[in-house]
Structures are given as C-alpha cells and as structure tokens.
Amino acid sequence: EPFVECLERGGYSNIRILGGGRIALDETKKTINIYGYSYGFGLADHALSQSVVEKDPRYHDYQISWSNDGY
C-alpha cells in the first residue's frame, strides 16, 4: 500500500493490484520460489509471475517454481 501511494503521488492513477505474495531468491542454489498471498490484496497469479521472471536473462539458469501455499 505505501508503494501505491508513492506511485499516486508521482502522477500514476487507476492502479490495480492483482494480488500479492512473496519471492524467495537463493543465488547459491540458483532457485526462485514464488508463493503465498497478501492479506490486503489476495492471491496473485503466480504462474504469470513465473513467466515474467523466466524472461529476465539474469535468471535463465535458475530453477523457478511457484505455489499458492504459505503467507
């Protein structure tokens, strides 16, 4: 919510938060786990989040997974 307020002060409007969650990055094991939800914004589409991360060349050799479990 504070970031949304910051964006609005910067002139952005009509912001829609589609959900929340967490991302755990382990650079040693080269894994990324996308999981959980936000009490304020609900559950995000983690498969969509995974597809965005997979397009980032910095993580081309990482094992990326997601689940709806956890907070």
Secondary structure, 3 states (H helix, E strand, C coil): CHHHHHHHHCCCCCCCCCCECEEEEECCCCEEEEECCECCCEECCHHHHHHHHHCCHHHCCCEEEEECCCC
